Amino acid sequence: MTPRSTDDGRSSKADEPDPRDELARARAEEARGDSADDVSPDKDAENATGPRAGASIPEIELDLARTREEFAATLDAIEDKLSVPAHARRVKASVKRRLDTDPKPVIAAAAAGAVGVVALVAGIVKSVRR
């Protein structure tokens, strides 16, 4: 899985500020809470419906960049959650970790699973022979 980029492929001029630096500064300012715009009742980003009234173009661009990053992170999380190979790797690592710390429960679970499979096969064979 590769992180999604917020870069739209345009080349930036040397005199233009880096939007990532501006985004980092804006986030730091939000975290501090010293912003003069904090008088708005809608401080929560989830409740915001768009740029605030009177927002400048750089502020709107920063808001768009932040939204793109959040959306990309959400898509990555969904992709990871629905990925069968990733889930299998996590389960394998978990079982290996448990086996390394205390093998008795893992061996007992494996034995119970094997007994269950044998019982299932025996039941199928018995029902087929009738």
N, C-alpha and C positions, 0 to 999 in steps of 0.2 A: 504494500500500500504506500503510495507516495502522497505527501502533503500537497494540497491544491494551492496554486499560487494566485495571489490577488493581482499580479502584474498583467496588464492587458496587452503587453507586447510593444507598446509605444516607447520610443527612446526618449529619455528625459534630457533636458538641456542642463548645462552646468549651473545656470543661475536659478533653477527651480529647486525648491526645498524637497527633500526626500519625504514622500508621504508616510513611509514607515516610521520615520523619526517623529513626524507630526502626530501620528496615531499613538505612539508611545507616550509622547508628552501629554496628549489629550487624556489618555487613560490614567496617567499619573495624577493629572489635575483632578479628574473625577474621583480618584481614590482618596485624595487629600480632602476633597470637599470644599476647597477655597474658591471655587468658581463663583463668579458673580451671578451666573445664571441659575443658581441653586434655589431660587425663590419659586420655581415652577413646582406644582404639586405632582407632576408626572416625572419624578426622578428615575423611576424604575424603567430600564430599557425595554422590558417585555411589554410594558403598557404604552410605550411611545408608538404613535401611529405614523410618524414621519419626522422630517426635520422641524425644529421649532420655528415659530414665526420670526422672520428677520434674520435667519441664519445666512451666513456668507457662503459663497461657493466653496471655499476651502473646508469650512465646517461640514457642509453637505457631502463633499467628497470624502472626508474623514468618516462620516457616518456611514456612507456607502461601503468604504473599505472595511470598517468594523463589522458591518452586516454581512459582507462577503466572507470574512474570516469565520464568523460565527456559523454561517450556513455551511461552509466547507467543513468545519469541525463537526457539525451535526451529521452531515452526509458521511464523513469518515467513521463516526461512531455507529451509525446505522449499518454501514457496509461491514464493519468489523463484527457487529452483533449478528448479522445474517450470514456471515461467511462460515461455511461448514469446515473448511480446512483450519481456519483460525480457532474455531471452537474445539476441534480435535486436538490441536496443538496445546491449548490451555488445559484440556482434560488430561492429556498425556503428561504434561508437566506437573499437574496436581497429583496424579497417581504416583509419579516418580518421586516427588517430594515426600508424599506420605509413606511410600515404600522405604525411603531412606531413613525417615525418622522412626517409624514403628511398623515393621512389615506384617505383624500378626493380623490386624484388621483387613489389610489389603488381601492377604492370602485367604482369610476366611471368606471375604466377599467373592473372590475368584472361585473358591471351592463351592460356595452356595450357587453361584451362577452356572458352574459346570453341572451340578446336580440338577438344577432347573432345566438345563438344556437336555440332559439325559432323560429326565422325566417327560419332557415335551415330546421328544423323539419316540420314547416308548409308548406314550399315549397315541401318537399318530400311527405307529406300526400296529398297535393293538386294534385301533378303529378300522384300519385298512383290511386287516385279516378277517374281520367279521363278515 
